[in-house]
Amino acid sequence: MPTGQDIVQLIGRLQDLRGFRDQHWEGSFEDYLQIVRHNPKVTRTAFQRIIHYNFFDDKDHGGVDAIFGLDIPLMKLVNVFKSAAKRYGTEKRVLLLHGPVGSSKSTIVRLLKKGLEDYSRTPEGALYTFTWVVQGDIGRKKSDQNEIIACPMHEEPLHLVPEELRPEVLRMLNEGRPEGERVVLEGDLCPSCRQTYRELVLRYGGDWTKIVSHVRVRRLILSEKDRVGIGTFQPKDEKNQDSTELTGDINYRKIAEYGSDSDPRAFNFDGEFNVANRGLIEFIEVLKLEVAFLYDLLGASQEHKIKPKKFAQTDIDEVIIGHTNEPEYRKLQHNEFMEALRDRTVKIDIPYITKLSEEIKIYEKDYNPSRIKGKHIAPHTLEMAAMWAVLTRLEEPKKADLTLLQKLRLYNGKTLPGFTEDNVKELRKEAMREGMDGISPRYIQDKISNALVSDKGEGCINPFMVLNELESGLRHHSLITSEELRKRYRDLLGVVKQEYEDIAKNEVQRAISADEEAIARLCSNYIDNVKAYTQRERVRNKYTGQDEEPDERLMRSIEEKIDIPENRKDDFRREIMNYIGALAVEGKSFNYRTNERLHKALELKLFEDQKDSIK
C-alpha cells in the first residue's frame, strides 16, 4: 500500500516545473519589445485571441461541457468574433445569447471562459502585462525598499509608449510585416499606472528610458477564480447593488492616508469591467440590469471605455457577452428606454436541439455505464426520451402528407420517398422559430434521474418507465402555461410510445428472422403447396403420409403479408413457379433470399406465428 511519501514523490515527478517557469516569465520592457518584434500575436486584442481557440467540444476537460447539435448558432457566434477581430464594427457591440431555458447559453459562455484560461497558458496564447518596481515617495508604502505595484487592470505593456511616439515605434515593430500581422496599439494607461507614470516623469525630468527601467513585464495567465481577465456580473436586488460592482469603488480607509478620494491609490480597481480587461466579461440575465448599469454597459461596448468614480474614462479591451431568456427579450423589444441597448446588441439565437442523434448525446454523456453503477438502462430508453423532447420543439409540418415524426426523421438525416435535402431546407425555413419552444433537456434529465432512483425498476429502467415519469411531471411543469400545450405534450408521448412498440416489434422480428432454418422450412412448405396448387396436384403430409389438398390458409397467410390480393394470388404463384423453373434450366436452385418480396413475407409470417410466445 502506497505511503504518504510515495504520493508526494509521485506528485513531484508529475509536476511541470518547466511549464511553470514559462508561465511565470518575467523580464524588462526591452525584453518584451524583442518578444513583440518576433511574435506580434502577443499584442492581440481579446476578440483576436478568442477566435484562435477551439472551445465547444471541451476536449481539455473530458467533454464535461461539450455542446451538441448547435453547429449553426455556434458558427454565427464565431463569425461575430471574426468580424470583431478584424475591427469591422461588431467589437463595439454587446453579444447577446438569446434562447429558451436550458438551451446551453451559460454553458457556451463557460466554455469560452475556460478556453481563454487554457489558451493563455499555452505558448501560442501567451499575453503579457507589467508591474512597477518603485521605492520612496512614489511607492505606496513610502519605503526605501523596492515595492512592487501590479497594474490592477493587467494592461498591455505597450500602453507605456507615449502617444506621440507610437507611430514611429509601430513603424519599427511592423517593419517587413504583412498587413494582417502588424501590431496595432490602442488604449492608454489605467488611472493607477498613470499616477505612477506621472510621478516617475517628474522624478526623471521626462526621461522615458529611465521611467521604463522601473517596469517588469510578466506573463499574464487568465483565471476566473483569481479574477484575472475573466469577470462575471449577475443582477441582484437594486438596493444592494450599484455600478461600483462594475467599475470599482473608493477605498475609504486610504483617503486619510492620501488626502483625496480622487487619488488612484485610494481606489480599488476591482469592478468586473476592471478585472475582465484583456479577456471576457459575462453578464448573467443581462436584460434584468437596472438602468443605472445600462450606461456603463453602453460605454464599455461602444467606446471600449469605462468611467470609474472620480476618474477619467478608462480604456478596456474585453469581450462583452450576456445571455437572456425569451420573456426578458420581449420586454427589451417593447421598452423604449432600452432602445440604445437594442441598437448596440448583436443577438444570437441559441435554440434547443432539433436533431435526434445530437439530443441523445446529451443523455448518453450523463447516463452511461461508467457513471451509472448498479442500474441497467434498457436499449432505446434514452433515445425515446430524447425523441419526445425533440418532438415538443418541432412545429407541425404544413405538408399534409408529412407527420411530425417523419419530419423528425428527416431532420435526423434519414431519407423519405419524395423528399430531398432541398425539401428539408424548405421545412426549416417554414419554421424559423423551431427550437425556441418545447421541453428543456433539464426536464428530461430530472425524470431520467427519478426513474433511476425509483424502486420500481429492480436494477433496470426501460423506455416505458421514463416515459411515464415524463408524463407524470407534466401536471406540475412550471413552464407549461396552458392545458392545450399540456395535452399536446401528452399526445406526443403517445406517439413516442407507439414508435417504441414498433421498434421493439421490428427488433424481435429481425431476431426471429435470423433463424435461417425456420425460414427455410417455411419457404419449402410454401413452395411445395404452390407447386401442387399450380399443377393441380395434392401434397404429401410428411407427418401422416397422406396426400392432401394444397394448404390455402398457409399460402394466403404468407401472401397477405406483402399485400397480394385474392384476385392476384394465382398470378403471384405462377410468377414464383416460373422463376424457379427458369433457374432449374440454368442448373441453379431456388433461394428465397433472391426474391425480396417473398423473403419479407416469410419473415413477417414467422414473426406472427411466434409473437404470442414472446414475453
For each residue, the residues with C-beta under 8 A, 3 or more apart:
1:
2: 6 7 10
3: 6 7
4: 7 8
5: 8 9
6: 2 3 9 10
7: 2 3 4 10 11
8: 4 5 11 12
9: 5 6 12 13
10: 2 6 7 13 14
11: 7 8 14 15
12: 8 9 15
13: 9 10
14: 10 11
15: 11 12 20
16: 19 20
17: 20 21
18: 21 22
19: 16 22 23 121
20: 15 16 17 23 24
21: 17 18 24 25
22: 18 19 25 123 219
23: 19 20 121 219 221
24: 20 21 218 219
25: 21 22 218 219
26: 216 217 218 219
27: 31 32 216 217 218
28: 31 32 212 213 215 216 217
29: 32 33 130 157 160 212 215 217
30: 33 34 212
31: 27 28 34 35 217
32: 27 28 29 35 36 128 130 157 217
33: 29 30 36 37 173
34: 30 31 37 38
35: 31 32 38 39 42 128
36: 32 33 39 40 42 43 158 173 183
37: 33 34 40 173
38: 34 35
39: 35 36 42 126
40: 36 37 43 173 174 177 181 182 183
41: 44 124
42: 35 36 39 126 127 128
43: 36 40 156 158 183 184 185
44: 41 48 49 52 127
45: 48 49 85 91 186 317
46: 49 50 278 279 280 317 318 319
47: 50 51 81 84 85 91 319
48: 44 45 51 52 85
49: 44 45 46 52 53 116 119 125 127
50: 46 47 53 81 85 112 115 116 280 319
51: 47 48 78 81 82 85
52: 44 48 49 119 124 125
53: 49 50 115 116 118 119 125
54: 57 59 115
55: 58 111 112 114 115
56: 66 67 74 108 111
57: 54 63 66 67
58: 55 61 62 63 64 65 66 67 111 114
59: 54 62 63
60: 114 118
61: 58 64 65 114
62: 58 59
63: 57 58 59 66 365
64: 58 61
65: 58 61 107 110 111 114
66: 56 57 58 63 365
67: 56 57 58 70 74 104 107 108 111
68: 353 358 359 361 362
69: 353 354 355 358 359 361
70: 67 73 74 104 350 351 353
71: 74 75
72: 75 76
73: 70 76 77 348 349 350 351
74: 56 67 70 71 77 78 108
75: 71 72 78 79
76: 72 73 79 80 348
77: 73 74 80 81 95 97 108 348
78: 51 74 75 81 82
79: 75 76 82 83
80: 76 77 83 84 90 93 95 346 348
81: 47 50 51 77 78 84 85 319
82: 51 78 79 85 86
83: 79 80 86 88 89 90 91
84: 47 80 81 87 88 89 90 91 93 319
85: 45 47 48 50 51 81 82 91
86: 82 83
87: 84 91
88: 83 84 91
89: 83 84 92 93
90: 80 83 84 93 95 346
91: 45 47 83 84 85 87 88 304
92: 89 301 302 303 304 344
93: 80 84 89 90 301 344 345 346
94: 283 286 297 301 320 321 322 341 344 345 346
95: 77 80 90 319 320 321 322 345 346 348
96: 286 321 322 323 324 329 345 346 347 348
97: 77 105 108 109 321 322 323 324 348 350
98: 105 323 324 325 326 329 347 348 349 350
99: 103 105 323 325 326 349 350 351 352 436
100: 103 325 326 351 352 436 437 438 440
101: 325 440 442 479
102: 352 440 441 442 443
103: 99 100 350 351 352 435 440
104: 67 70 107 108 350
105: 97 98 99 108 109 323 350
106: 109 110 284 323
107: 65 67 104 110 111
108: 56 67 74 77 97 104 105 111 112 323 350
109: 97 105 106 112 113 280 282 321 323
110: 65 106 107 113 114
111: 55 56 58 65 67 107 108 114 115
112: 50 55 108 109 115 116 280 319 321
113: 109 110 116 117 224 230 280 282
114: 55 58 60 61 65 110 111 117 118
115: 50 53 54 55 111 112 118 119
116: 49 50 53 112 113 119 120 222 229 230 279 280
117: 113 114 120 121 221 222 223 224 230
118: 53 60 114 115 121 122 125
119: 49 52 53 115 116 122 124 125
120: 116 117 125 126 127 220 221 222 229
121: 19 23 117 118 125 221
122: 118 119 125 126
123: 22 126
124: 41 52 119
125: 49 52 53 118 119 120 121 122
126: 39 42 120 122 123 219
127: 42 44 49 120 156 219 220 278
128: 32 35 42 156 157 217 218 219 220
129: 150 151 154 155 156 157 217 218 220 278
130: 29 32 151 155 157 160 215 216 217 218
131: 148 149 150 151 215 216 218
132: 148 149 150 151 193 196 214 215 216
133: 146 147 148 214 215 216
134: 138 139 146 147 149 196 200 214
135: 138 139 143 144 145 146 147
136: 139 142 143 144
137: 142 199
138: 134 135 196 199 200 203
139: 134 135 136 142 143 147 149
140: 147 149 265
141: 147
142: 136 137 139
143: 135 136 139 147
144: 135 136
145: 135
146: 133 134 135
147: 133 134 135 139 140 141 143
148: 131 132 133 216
149: 131 132 134 139 140 192 196
150: 129 131 132
151: 129 130 131 132 154 155 190 192 193
152: 190 192 269 270 274
153: 190 192 269 274 275 277 278 314 316
154: 129 151 220 228 229 277 278
155: 129 130 151 159 187 189 190 193 277 278
156: 43 127 128 129 159 185 187 278 317
157: 29 32 128 129 130 160 215 217
158: 36 43 161 169 183 185
159: 155 156 185 187 188 189 193 315
160: 29 130 157 189 197 211 212 215
161: 158 165 166 169 185
162: 165 166 208
163: 166 188
164:
165: 161 162 168 169 208
166: 161 162 163 169 170 185
167: 170 171
168: 165 171 172
169: 158 161 165 166 172 173 185
170: 166 167 173 174 182 183 184 185
171: 167 168 174 175
172: 168 169 175
173: 33 36 37 40 169 170 183
174: 40 170 171 177 182 183
175: 171 172
176:
177: 40 174 181 182
178: 181 182
179: 182
180:
181: 40 177 178
182: 40 170 174 177 178 179
183: 36 40 43 158 170 173 174
184: 43 170
185: 43 156 158 159 161 166 169 170
186: 45 304 315 317
187: 155 156 159 304 315 316 317
188: 159 163 194 315
189: 155 159 160 193 194 197
190: 151 152 153 155 193 194 269 274 314 315
191: 194 195 264 267 269 308 311 312 314
192: 149 151 152 153 195 196 264 265 267 269
193: 132 151 155 159 189 190 196 197
194: 188 189 190 191 197 198 264
195: 191 192 198 199 263 264 265
196: 132 134 138 149 192 193 199 200
197: 160 189 193 194 200 201 211
198: 194 195 201 202
199: 137 138 195 196 202 203
200: 134 138 196 197 203 204 210 211 214
201: 197 198 204 206 211
202: 198 199 205
203: 138 199 200
204: 200 201 207 210 211
205: 202
206: 201
207: 204 210 211
208: 162 165 211 212
209: 212 213
210: 200 204 207 213
211: 160 197 200 201 204 207 208 214 215
212: 28 29 30 160 208 209 215
213: 28 209 210
214: 132 133 134 200 211
215: 28 29 130 131 132 133 157 160 211 212
216: 26 27 28 130 131 132 133 148
217: 26 27 28 29 31 32 128 129 130 157
218: 24 25 26 27 128 129 130 131
219: 22 23 24 25 26 126 127 128
220: 120 127 128 129 154 228 229 278
221: 23 117 120 121 228
222: 116 117 120 228 229 230 278 279
223: 117 226 227 228 229 230
224: 113 117 227 230 232
225:
226: 223
227: 223 224 230 231 270 275
228: 154 220 221 222 223 275 279
229: 116 120 154 220 222 223 275 276 277 278 279 280
230: 113 116 117 222 223 224 227 275 276 279 280 281
231: 227 272 273 274 275 276 279 280 281 282 318
232: 224 272 281 282 284
233: 245 246 272 281 282 283 284
234: 283 284 285
235: 241 284 285 288 289 290 293
236: 240 241
237: 240 241
238: 241 290 292
239:
240: 236 237
241: 235 236 237 238 245 290
242: 245 292
243: 246 247 292 293 296
244: 247 248 249 271 309
245: 233 241 242 271 272
246: 233 243 271 272 273 293 296 297 306
247: 243 244 271 273 274 296 306 307 308 309
248: 244 267 268 269 270 271 274 308 309
249: 244 267 268 270 271 309
250: 255 261 266 267 268 309 310
251: 254 255 266 267 268
252: 255 261 266
253: 256 257
254: 251 257 258 263 265 266
255: 250 251 252 258 259 260 261 263 266
256: 253 259
257: 253 254 265 266
258: 254 255 263 265 266
259: 255 256 263
260: 255 263 266
261: 250 252 255 266 310
262: 310 311
263: 195 254 255 258 259 260 266 267
264: 191 192 194 195 267 269 311
265: 140 192 195 254 257 258
266: 250 251 252 254 255 257 258 260 261 263
267: 191 192 248 249 250 251 263 264 308 309 310 311
268: 248 249 250 251
269: 152 153 190 191 192 248 264 274 308
270: 152 227 248 249 274 275
271: 244 245 246 247 248 249 274 275 306 308
272: 231 232 233 245 246 275 276 281
273: 231 246 247 276 277 281 296 300 306 316 318
274: 152 153 190 231 247 248 269 270 271 277 306 308 316
275: 153 227 228 229 230 231 270 271 272
276: 229 230 231 272 273 279 280 281 316 318
277: 153 154 155 229 273 274 316 317 318
278: 46 127 129 153 154 155 156 220 222 229 317 318
279: 46 116 222 228 229 230 231 276 318 319
280: 46 50 109 112 113 116 229 230 231 276 318 319 320 321
281: 230 231 232 233 272 273 276 318 319 320 321
282: 109 113 231 232 233 321 322 323
283: 94 233 234 286 289 297 320 321 322 323
284: 106 232 233 234 235 322 323
285: 234 235 288 322 323 324 325 328
286: 94 96 283 289 297 322 323 324
287: 322 324 328 329 331 332 338
288: 235 285 324 328
289: 235 283 286 293 294 297
290: 235 238 241 293 294
291: 294 295 337
292: 238 242 243 295
293: 235 243 246 289 290 296 297
294: 289 290 291 297 298 338 340 341
295: 291 292 298 299
296: 243 246 247 273 293 299 300 306 307
297: 94 246 283 286 289 293 294 300 301 320 341
298: 294 295 301 302 340 341 344
299: 295 296 302 303 305 306 307 313
300: 273 296 297 303 304 305 306 316 318 320
301: 92 93 94 297 298 304 320 344
302: 92 298 299 344
303: 92 299 300 313
304: 91 92 186 187 300 301 315 316 317
305: 299 300 313 314 315 316
306: 246 247 271 273 274 296 299 300 313 314 316
307: 247 296 299 311 312 313 314
308: 191 247 248 267 269 271 274 311 314
309: 244 247 248 249 250 267
310: 250 261 262 267
311: 191 262 264 267 307 308 314
312: 191 307
313: 299 303 305 306 307
314: 153 190 191 305 306 307 308 311
315: 159 186 187 188 190 304 305
316: 153 187 273 274 276 277 300 304 305 306
317: 45 46 156 186 187 277 278 304
318: 46 231 273 276 277 278 279 280 281 300
319: 46 47 50 81 84 95 112 279 280 281
320: 94 95 280 281 283 297 300 301
321: 94 95 96 97 109 112 280 281 282 283
322: 94 95 96 97 282 283 284 285 286 287
323: 96 97 98 99 105 106 108 109 282 283 284 285 286 350
324: 96 97 98 285 286 287 288 328 329 332
325: 98 99 100 101 285 328 329
326: 98 99 100 329 330 436
327: 330 331
328: 285 287 288 324 325 331 332
329: 96 98 287 324 325 326 332 333 347
330: 326 327 333 334
331: 287 327 328 334 335
332: 287 324 328 329 335 338 341 342
333: 329 330 342
334: 330 331
335: 331 332 338 339
336: 339
337: 291
338: 287 294 332 335 341 342
339: 335 336 342 343
340: 294 298 343 344
341: 94 294 297 298 332 338 344 345
342: 332 333 338 339 345
343: 339 340
344: 92 93 94 298 301 302 340 341
345: 93 94 95 96 341 342
346: 80 90 93 94 95 96
347: 96 98 329
348: 73 76 77 80 95 96 97 98
349: 73 98 99 436
350: 70 73 97 98 99 103 104 105 108 323
351: 70 73 99 100 103 354 393 434 435 436
352: 99 100 102 103 389 390 393 435 436 438 440 441
353: 68 69 70 358 359 362 390 393 435 441
354: 69 351 390 393 394 411 434 435
355: 69 358 359 390 411 412 413
356: 359 360 383 386 387 390 408 409 411 412
357: 360 361 412 413
358: 68 69 353 355 361 362
359: 68 69 353 355 356 362 363 386 389 390 441
360: 356 357 363 364 382 383 386
361: 68 69 357 358 364 365
362: 68 353 358 359 365 366 386 441 445
363: 359 360 366 367 382 385 386 441 444 445 448
364: 360 361 367 368 382
365: 63 66 361 362 368
366: 362 363 371 445
367: 363 364 371 372 377 382 448 452
368: 364 365 371 372
369: 372
370:
371: 366 367 368
372: 367 368 369 375 377 452
373:
374: 459
375: 372 452 457 459 460 461
376: 459 460 461
377: 367 372 381 382 460 461
378: 381 460 461 462 463
379:
380: 383 384 463 500 503 504
381: 377 378 384 385 448 461 462 463 465 466
382: 360 363 364 367 377 385 386 448
383: 356 360 380 386 387 463
384: 380 381 387 388 463 466 467 496 499 500
385: 363 381 382 388 389 444 447 448 463 466 467 470
386: 356 359 360 362 363 382 383 389 390 444
387: 356 383 384 390 391 408 496 499
388: 384 385 391 392 439 444 467 470 492 493 496
389: 352 359 385 386 392 393 438 439 441 443 444
390: 352 353 354 355 356 359 386 387 393 394 408 411 438
391: 387 388 394 404 405 408 492 495 496
392: 388 389 437 438 439 488 489 492
393: 351 352 353 354 389 390 434 435 437 438 439
394: 354 390 391 404 407 408 411 431 434 438
395: 430 431 433 434
396: 404
397: 402 403 404 406 407 427 430
398: 430
399: 402
400:
401:
402: 397 399 406 407 419
403: 397 406 407
404: 391 394 396 397 407 408 492 495
405: 391 408 409 495 499
406: 397 402 403 409 410 416
407: 394 397 402 403 404 410 411 427
408: 356 387 390 391 394 404 405 411 412
409: 356 405 406 412 414 416
410: 406 407 414 416 419 423 424 427
411: 354 355 356 390 394 407 408 424 427 428
412: 355 356 357 408 409
413: 355 357
414: 409 410
415: 419
416: 406 409 410 419
417:
418: 423
419: 402 410 415 416 423 424
420: 423 424
421: 424 425
422: 425 426
423: 410 418 419 420 426 427
424: 410 411 419 420 421 427 428
425: 421 422 428 429
426: 422 423 429 430
427: 397 407 410 411 423 424 430 431
428: 411 424 425 431 432 434
429: 425 426 432
430: 395 397 398 426 427
431: 394 395 427 428 434
432: 428 429
433: 395 436 437
434: 351 354 393 394 395 428 431
435: 103 351 352 353 354 393 438
436: 99 100 326 349 351 352 433
437: 100 392 393 433
438: 100 352 389 390 392 393 394 435
439: 388 389 392 393 443 444 489
440: 100 101 102 103 352 443 444 479
441: 102 352 353 359 362 363 389 444 445
442: 101 102 445 446
443: 102 389 439 440 446 447 470 473 477
444: 363 385 386 388 389 439 440 441 447 448 470
445: 362 363 366 441 442 448 449
446: 442 443 449 450 473
447: 385 443 444 450 451 466 469 470 473
448: 363 367 381 382 385 444 445 451 452 461 466 469
449: 445 446 452 453
450: 446 447 453 454 469 473
451: 447 448 454 457 461 465 466 469
452: 367 372 375 448 449 457 461
453: 449 450
454: 450 451 457 461 465 469
455: 458
456: 465
457: 375 451 452 454 460 461 462 465
458: 455
459: 374 375 376
460: 375 376 377 378 457
461: 375 376 377 378 381 448 451 452 454 457 465 466
462: 378 381 457 465 466
463: 378 380 381 383 384 385 466 467 497 500
464: 467 468 497 500
465: 381 451 454 456 457 461 462 468 469
466: 381 384 385 447 448 451 461 462 463 469 470
467: 384 385 388 463 464 470 471 493 496 497 500
468: 464 465 471 472
469: 447 448 450 451 454 465 466 472 473
470: 385 388 443 444 447 466 467 473 474 493
471: 467 468 474 490 493
472: 468 469 475
473: 443 446 447 450 469 470 476 477
474: 470 471 477 480 486 489 490
475: 472 486
476: 473
477: 443 473 474 480 486
478:
479: 101 440
480: 474 477 485 486 489
481: 485
482: 485 486
483: 486 487
484: 487 488
485: 480 481 482 488 489
486: 474 475 477 480 482 483 489 490
487: 483 484 490 491
488: 392 484 485 491 492
489: 392 439 474 480 485 486 492 493
490: 471 474 486 487 493 494
491: 487 488 494 495
492: 388 391 392 404 488 489 495 496
493: 388 467 470 471 489 490 496 497
494: 490 491 497 498
495: 391 404 405 491 492 498 499
496: 384 387 388 391 467 492 493 499 500
497: 463 464 467 493 494 500 501
498: 494 495 501 502
499: 384 387 405 495 496 502 503
500: 380 384 463 464 467 496 497 503 504
501: 497 498 504 505
502: 498 499 505 506
503: 380 499 500 506 507
504: 380 500 501 507 508
505: 501 502 508 509 607 611
506: 502 503 509 510
507: 503 504 510 511
508: 504 505 511 512 607 611 614
509: 505 506 512 513 603 604 607
510: 506 507 513 514
511: 507 508 514
512: 508 509 515 518 603 606 607 610
513: 509 510 519 603 606 607
514: 510 511
515: 512 518 519 606
516: 519 520
517: 520 521
518: 512 515 521 522 606
519: 513 515 516 522 523 592 599 602 603 606
520: 516 517 523 524 592
521: 517 518 524 525
522: 518 519 525 526 558 602 605 606
523: 519 520 526 527 592 598 602
524: 520 521 527 528
525: 521 522 528 529 551 554
526: 522 523 529 530 554 555 558 602
527: 523 524 530 531 576 580 590
528: 524 525 531 532 539
529: 525 526 532 533 539 550 551 554 555
530: 526 527 533 534 550 555 573 576 577
531: 527 528 534 535 537 577
532: 528 529 535 536 537 538 539 550
533: 529 530 536 550 552 555 573
534: 530 531 573 574 577
535: 531 532
536: 532 533
537: 531 532
538: 532 547 548 549 550
539: 528 529 532 547 548 549 550 551
540: 545 546 547 548
541: 544 545 546 547 548
542: 545
543:
544: 541
545: 540 541 542
546: 540 541
547: 538 539 540 541
548: 538 539 540 541 551
549: 538 539 552
550: 529 530 532 533 538 539 555
551: 525 529 539 548 554 555
552: 533 549 555 556
553: 556 557
554: 525 526 529 551 557 558
555: 526 529 530 533 550 551 552 558 559 569 573
556: 552 553 559 560 566 569
557: 553 554 560 561 605 608
558: 522 526 554 555 561 601 602 605
559: 555 556 562 564 569 572 601
560: 556 557 563 564
561: 557 558 600 601 604 605 608
562: 559 597 598 600 601 604
563: 560
564: 559 560 568 569 572
565: 568 569
566: 556 569
567:
568: 564 565 571 572
569: 555 556 559 564 565 566 572 573
570: 573 574
571: 568 574 575
572: 559 564 568 569 575 576
573: 530 533 534 555 569 570 576 577
574: 534 570 571 577 578
575: 571 572 578 579
576: 527 530 572 573 579 580 595 598
577: 530 531 534 573 574 580 581
578: 574 575 581 582
579: 575 576 582 583 590 595
580: 527 576 577 583 584 590
581: 577 578 584 585
582: 578 579 585 586
583: 579 580 586 588 589 590
584: 580 581 587 588 589
585: 581 582
586: 582 583
587: 584
588: 583 584
589: 583 584
590: 527 579 580 583 594
591: 594
592: 519 520 523 595 598 599 602
593: 599
594: 590 591
595: 576 579 592 598 599
596: 599 600
597: 562 600 601
598: 523 562 576 592 595 601 602
599: 519 592 593 595 596 602 603
600: 561 562 596 597 603 604
601: 558 559 561 562 597 598 604 605
602: 519 522 523 526 558 592 598 599 605 606
603: 509 512 513 519 599 600 606 607
604: 509 561 562 600 601 607 608
605: 522 557 558 561 601 602 608 609
606: 512 513 515 518 519 522 602 603 609 610
607: 505 508 509 512 513 603 604 610 611
608: 557 561 604 605 611
609: 605 606
610: 512 606 607 613 614
611: 505 508 607 608 614
612:
613: 610
614: 508 610 611
615:
